[in-house]
Amino acid sequence: MKKNILLIGGSTGIGLEIANQLVKENNVIVASRNKGELNDDIQHLEFDVLNDNIEELELPDELNGLVYCPGSINLKPFKMLKHKDFEAEMNLNFLSLVKVIHGVMPKLKKADHASLVFFSTVAVKVGMPFHTSVAAAKGAIEGFAKSLAAEYAPTLRVNVIAPSLTDTPLAEKLLSNDSKKEKMSERHPLKRVGNAKDIANAATFLLSEENSWITGQIIGVDGGLSTLNIS
């Protein structure tokens, strides 16, 4: 029997790649503001994570997996960031995630060891300039995920993927020309920036039958940036 996997966001970038990989063997529902490039095999529900209530969507009674995709890249010096900027980052990345989890928890608990996948950033582990607001919000996700994994084990598995810079529409300003791409590639031990498939492969594994003994982990998919110093 196919599993029911819900993606919050997922009509572009990493979420789209995850949906395309999962739909081969699962019932995939994407709840996002627009359908984007989703194919007809993937169910789309219109949903704005900042303004809508997940409990009002027509979802299956049982959810075997959940992926929370919304994120932001707001890289500015701290002196240029206002309190409202930090609030916006927290609302999108973390507080809306909490609201979604509250809303679908009964459906997740009905499944046999449902798997939850969230996203952080390499900048939580490795301090980077201009990342104060996004690193704060993503750091909240990491702490939340570990505590949630502990509280709901063995019923749920909860893991976080922490990518480095990935070539997606969200990062297009940082990778807008060949010179920027080359500079960013050189920062990574594997000498390239990530792509949507790199991250989606990890998410698909965490949602699959092959992952039955991994929970509470922050998994770096970052070209070695968080752990290797080759300079």
CORMO-V462356 format. One line per field, one symbol per residue. phi: phi as a letter, one per 20 degrees, with the letter a starting at -180 (. if undefined). A space follows every 50 residues. Layout:
# CORMO-V462356
phi->???
This chain:
# CORMO-V462356
phi->.feedddempeblfffffgfffffcceddddbfbfldfeffdfdcfbdfe cddffeeedffcdebccdegabcdebggfeeegffffffffffdfffgff fgfdggffffeelfddcdcdbgfffdgcfmdgffffffffffffffffff fdfefcdcccddeegcfcgfdffecebffffffffffegelaefcgfgff gfffffeeffedccbmdddfdbmnffcdddf
